[in-house]
Amino acid sequence: MLDFYYEIDKKLFDKVFVYPILRQFINFVEAFCSDPSKKSKQIEYLELVYNRLFIFKPTVFEIGEKLDFQDQERLIVETYEKSIPFIKNYTLTRIMETTSLRGSLECYLFVKEKRIEYILKLLMSKENTLVKPIDYCEGFRLEKDLFLSWEQTQKEHLSDKESTLRLALIKENFGESNQTRRRLDHGLFRIDYVEALKYKELIEKDIKNSEDDLFLNL
């Protein structure tokens, strides 16, 4: 249905669906980045955790009974609801098991508003410059469970070094390389902050022009 609205009237789609996301996203980045005017790992990290919750759990590979997706979600929520009280506000969308020289991990991706992810995914499919894929890079060995989210980010101001480490963990497990591009339905993406500023300005100009036209036609 969103695809239909996009094809019928892209400008209206941007005003109704994209503009509110951009305002929320830009406010989030500018509130928690020490200097939004400079390109930094802080900004890149905020681009990735916006509307998301990542959980990384070191594991030992075992062959056992596989639970269905809903049962896995229920079990994960029960496991982490004390350490992550806001997890019930999120929906599990992806489970990945990865293995590298740094060990095996179970990786869980939750999103707060599925509508936002649907809209960004649509823009990605249309090759909109606002949304970019996440590139792969090597991470680090994780010794204990770690969760990353935008609620958590609101309580801490990360340095560039801390942001770089967390970025590497997300990119190793959810990024894509040029050699092994993931399908659109599996690849993860981010809003580009610089492009978001430009896109928001264009929408606002269009809104003002529409209002001016309405006034002149009265």
C-alpha positions as semicolon CSV with decimal commas, in nm:
position;residue;x (nm);y (nm);z (nm)
1;M;0,000;0,000;0,000
2;L;0,283;0,245;0,083
3;D;0,439;0,170;-0,254
4;F;0,109;0,266;-0,418
5;Y;0,099;0,602;-0,236
6;Y;0,462;0,667;-0,333
7;E;0,398;0,605;-0,703
8;I;0,076;0,812;-0,710
9;D;0,217;1,127;-0,550
10;K;0,578;1,127;-0,431
11;K;0,567;1,485;-0,298
12;L;0,261;1,412;-0,087
13;F;0,421;1,087;0,032
14;D;0,727;1,282;0,147
15;K;0,516;1,536;0,335
16;V;0,291;1,284;0,507
17;F;0,525;0,990;0,574
18;V;0,889;1,097;0,535
19;Y;0,890;1,446;0,686
20;P;0,782;1,341;1,042
21;I;1,053;1,072;1,044
22;L;1,320;1,321;0,935
23;R;1,222;1,571;1,205
24;Q;1,238;1,304;1,476
25;F;1,563;1,158;1,343
26;I;1,743;1,493;1,311
27;N;1,633;1,600;1,660
28;F;1,765;1,269;1,795
29;V;2,107;1,306;1,630
30;E;2,148;1,671;1,724
31;A;2,050;1,607;2,085
32;F;2,306;1,333;2,145
33;C;2,599;1,409;1,913
34;S;2,865;1,637;2,059
35;D;2,913;1,819;1,725
36;P;2,657;1,737;1,451
37;S;2,828;1,976;1,209
38;K;3,126;1,739;1,176
39;K;3,115;1,393;1,020
40;S;3,197;1,147;1,299
41;K;3,155;0,791;1,421
42;Q;2,906;0,926;1,675
43;I;2,672;1,035;1,397
44;E;2,713;0,708;1,209
45;Y;2,633;0,512;1,525
46;L;2,321;0,724;1,590
47;E;2,211;0,666;1,230
48;L;2,217;0,291;1,297
49;V;2,044;0,275;1,636
50;Y;1,761;0,515;1,547
51;N;1,432;0,329;1,606
52;R;1,623;0,008;1,682
53;L;1,740;-0,222;1,958
54;F;2,028;-0,463;1,895
55;I;2,109;-0,751;2,128
56;F;2,433;-0,948;2,088
57;K;2,482;-1,268;2,285
58;P;2,804;-1,477;2,280
59;T;2,718;-1,845;2,238
60;V;2,865;-2,192;2,203
61;F;2,740;-2,365;1,891
62;E;2,492;-2,637;1,982
63;I;2,250;-2,855;1,790
64;G;1,914;-2,851;1,961
65;E;1,544;-2,792;1,917
66;K;1,465;-2,482;1,715
67;L;1,183;-2,264;1,841
68;D;0,954;-2,083;1,600
69;F;0,995;-1,707;1,564
70;Q;0,717;-1,607;1,807
71;D;0,843;-1,843;2,076
72;Q;1,195;-1,709;2,033
73;E;1,069;-1,353;2,070
74;R;0,878;-1,441;2,388
75;L;1,186;-1,615;2,533
76;I;1,418;-1,323;2,448
77;V;1,181;-1,069;2,603
78;E;1,149;-1,277;2,919
79;T;1,527;-1,312;2,939
80;Y;1,604;-0,942;2,903
81;E;1,299;-0,759;3,041
82;K;1,474;-0,682;3,371
83;S;1,797;-0,550;3,220
84;I;1,613;-0,384;2,927
85;P;1,280;-0,262;3,073
86;F;1,174;-0,094;2,747
87;I;1,214;-0,411;2,537
88;K;0,836;-0,467;2,546
89;N;0,797;-0,148;2,342
90;Y;0,986;-0,314;2,057
91;T;0,910;-0,587;1,805
92;L;1,160;-0,855;1,708
93;T;1,220;-0,848;1,333
94;R;1,536;-1,049;1,277
95;I;1,744;-1,325;1,435
96;M;2,092;-1,404;1,310
97;E;2,355;-1,654;1,420
98;T;2,705;-1,562;1,312
99;T;3,043;-1,731;1,351
100;S;3,389;-1,583;1,296
101;L;3,740;-1,612;1,436
102;R;3,613;-1,394;1,721
103;G;3,354;-1,653;1,824
104;S;2,983;-1,725;1,774
105;L;2,705;-1,476;1,836
106;E;2,330;-1,471;1,845
107;C;2,217;-1,134;1,711
108;Y;1,867;-0,996;1,759
109;L;1,723;-0,690;1,591
110;F;1,415;-0,521;1,738
111;V;1,242;-0,210;1,601
112;K;1,024;0,034;1,790
113;E;0,800;0,153;1,506
114;K;0,770;-0,096;1,221
115;R;0,611;0,173;1,005
116;I;0,940;0,366;1,003
117;E;1,134;0,060;0,887
118;Y;0,877;-0,007;0,612
119;I;0,907;0,349;0,483
120;L;1,288;0,345;0,489
121;K;1,292;0,007;0,315
122;L;1,066;0,147;0,044
123;L;1,294;0,447;-0,006
124;M;1,591;0,209;-0,025
125;S;1,417;0,009;-0,298
126;K;1,364;0,332;-0,492
127;E;1,737;0,410;-0,461
128;N;1,662;0,728;-0,268
129;T;1,987;0,899;-0,154
130;L;1,838;0,951;0,193
131;V;1,880;0,584;0,285
132;K;2,213;0,399;0,265
133;P;2,311;0,032;0,310
134;I;2,535;-0,067;0,600
135;D;2,880;-0,176;0,486
136;Y;3,060;-0,473;0,640
137;C;3,368;-0,439;0,859
138;E;3,535;-0,668;1,112
139;G;3,419;-0,639;1,470
140;F;3,569;-0,751;1,799
141;R;3,539;-1,044;2,037
142;L;3,242;-1,002;2,268
143;E;3,279;-1,154;2,614
144;K;2,929;-1,087;2,750
145;D;2,581;-0,988;2,634
146;L;2,553;-0,638;2,493
147;F;2,250;-0,437;2,391
148;L;2,246;-0,114;2,190
149;S;1,940;0,108;2,148
150;W;1,831;0,467;2,104
151;E;1,680;0,473;2,455
152;Q;2,016;0,371;2,592
153;T;2,187;0,636;2,380
154;Q;1,965;0,903;2,538
155;K;2,124;0,820;2,874
156;E;2,487;0,828;2,764
157;H;2,712;1,040;2,547
158;L;2,949;0,810;2,363
159;S;3,299;0,908;2,257
160;D;3,411;0,853;1,898
161;K;3,616;0,553;2,018
162;E;3,318;0,389;2,191
163;S;3,097;0,462;1,890
164;T;3,355;0,304;1,658
165;L;3,361;-0,020;1,858
166;R;2,983;-0,049;1,864
167;L;2,962;0,035;1,496
168;A;3,206;-0,244;1,415
169;L;2,994;-0,496;1,603
170;I;2,678;-0,398;1,415
171;K;2,853;-0,383;1,079
172;E;3,021;-0,722;1,114
173;N;2,690;-0,893;1,185
174;F;2,443;-0,685;0,984
175;G;2,661;-0,516;0,719
176;E;2,710;-0,623;0,360
177;S;3,024;-0,641;0,148
178;N;3,062;-0,569;-0,223
179;Q;3,131;-0,938;-0,282
180;T;2,826;-1,067;-0,096
181;R;2,550;-0,811;-0,131
182;R;2,246;-0,920;0,070
183;R;1,901;-0,914;-0,078
184;L;1,700;-0,598;-0,005
185;D;1,473;-0,783;0,237
186;H;1,774;-0,895;0,443
187;G;2,016;-0,602;0,419
188;L;2,012;-0,338;0,691
189;F;2,011;0,033;0,613
190;R;2,046;0,372;0,780
191;I;1,929;0,728;0,728
192;D;2,217;0,950;0,612
193;Y;2,219;1,251;0,846
194;V;2,363;1,497;0,592
195;E;2,114;1,384;0,326
196;A;1,834;1,406;0,585
197;L;1,910;1,775;0,643
198;K;1,894;1,844;0,268
199;Y;1,581;1,634;0,217
200;K;1,399;1,801;0,507
201;E;1,481;2,144;0,367
202;L;1,346;2,048;0,024
203;I;1,020;1,920;0,174
204;E;0,980;2,237;0,381
205;K;1,034;2,453;0,070
206;D;0,769;2,252;-0,112
207;I;0,527;2,289;0,181
208;K;0,584;2,667;0,185
209;N;0,536;2,693;-0,193
210;S;0,209;2,498;-0,164
211;E;0,090;2,731;0,112
212;D;0,187;3,038;-0,096
213;D;-0,002;2,902;-0,397
214;L;-0,308;2,842;-0,180
215;F;-0,294;3,197;-0,045
216;L;-0,263;3,348;-0,395
217;N;-0,564;3,149;-0,516
218;L;-0,793;3,270;-0,239
